[in-house]
């Protein structure tokens, strides 16, 4: 859908916008590919039980990169909004693909699809890694609870009654 105010951008403005847009999309794609590689490496480390590669410094560095990219995205959208005479919040890749007709518009639309696929894969790996971490933490908590004989939290079974623990503690200390 074409936005009614798009024709107000000058040809020079559209050329500038095309260059800026393609540069920005390359940065976004590179950042998502880097995030995807880091998530794959984290998943492999989690599956091997190697947590040394999951340091807080690495997580902080990744968060800083994401923050920087977010700022670049906001700056790009603000610049595009001025060129297109639109409110910043209306600048989307769909609007840009419409505004940049021809080959550049097709490149933007294609990049939008690639970025959507990469972002979906990043979200999927984040969820998968979080599930691995939760499962590992749950295992360790149950192991320590069983090892020390700590009381097992009450759980309800399918019939709505409290279920007793399936096993006794592995160690029992006598004073």
N, C-alpha and C positions, 0 to 999 in steps of 0.2 A: 504494500500500500504506500503510495507516494504521499509525503507530508506536504501540505499546501504551501509552506514557506520555503521549500527547497529551491525553487528556481531563482531565489534572490542571491544565491552564492554566485560569485563571478567565476569565469573560467579559470583565472589565475588562482582564485581561492580553492576551486575544486582540484586543481593540479597539486596545490600545496597539501590539501586534505588527503588526496590519494597517496602522496608520498608518506605523510605522517601516519596514515592509517595502516599502510602496508608494513612500515617499520614497527609500529606498535604491535600489530598482529604477530610479527616474527618474534618480538620479545615475549609476548604472551605464550606463544607456542613453545618457545625454548624453556620458559619457566615451568610450564606444565610438564614438558618432557623430563626436565631435571627433577621435578617433584615425583613424577612417576618412577624414575630410576631409583630415587632415594627410598620411596615406599617399597619397591620391589626388594631392595637390599635389606630394608628393615624386616620385611616379611621373611626373607631367607634366614636372617639372623635369629628371628623369633622361632622359626621352625627348627633351627639347629640348637636352640637354647643358649645362644650366644648373645648376651645382653650388653657386652662391652661396646659394641658398635652403636648403641642406642643412647649416647650421652646427652646430657642436658645442653651442652654447648652446641651440638649439632642441631638440636631442636630449636634453640634460640637463633642460630644462624639461619635456619630455614624460615622461621617466623619473621626475621628481619628482611629476608629476600621477598617474602610475601607482602610485607608492609610497604617495601619500596615499590614493588610492582603495582600495588593498589594505588599508591600516590601517582605513579606514572599514568595509570589508567584514568584516574580522576583528572589529571592535567590534560591528557589527550582529549577526554570528553569535553572539558571546558573549552579547549581550543576549537574543536569541531563544532561545538554549539555556537561559538562566535561566527565562524565561517558560514555555517548553515542558517544562522539567525533563528536558532531554536533554544528552548530551555535545556540546560545541561542534562536533566533527567530524561529528556526525550531522545538523547543520542544513544542509539543502540546499533548493533552490527546490521540489523535488518534495515534500519533507516539509512545507514551509511552505504549499504549495498545498493539501495534504491537511488541514493544521491549520486553515487559514483557509477554511472551507467557504463555499458560496454564491458571491455575486458577487465577493467579494474573492479567494477561492480561484481562480476563473476568471481574474481579472485577473492574479494571480501566475503561473498556468500560461501565460497568453498572453504575459506579459512574459518568462518563461523561454524560450519559443520565439523571440521577437524577439531576445533577447540572444544566444541560440545562433546565430542567423543572422548577426547583426552580428559576433560573435566569429569565426565561420568566414570571413567576408569580410575581416576584419582579418588573420587568419592567411594567407589567400590573397594579399592585397596585400603583406604582409611578405615572403612567399616570392618573389613576382613582382619586387619591388624588389630583393631580394637577388640574384636571378638577373641582373637588369639590371646591377647593380654588378659582379658577378663577370665578366660578359661584357665590360663596358667595361674592367675591369682587365686581363683576359686580352688584349684587343685592344691596349691600351697596352703591355703587357709584350712582346708579339710584335712590335709596331711598333718599339719601342726595340731589341730584340734584332736584328731584321732591319736596322735603320738602322745599328747599330754593328758588326754582324758578330760579335756575341757567340755563343759556341757554343750550338747548339740542344740542349736536353735530348733524350736518346734517347727515342724513342717506338716502341712495338711495333705492328706492323700486324696484320691479321686472321690471317695465317699464323704469327704469333709471331716474326717476324724484325724486326730494327731497321730503321726507315724513315729514309731520308736526307731532309734538309730539301728542300722543294719549290722553294726559290729561294735565290739568293745575296744577300749584304748589299747594301743600297741605296747605301751609302757605303763606300769603302775608303780608308784613309789610308796613305800611303807616306812613310816616313821618310827 
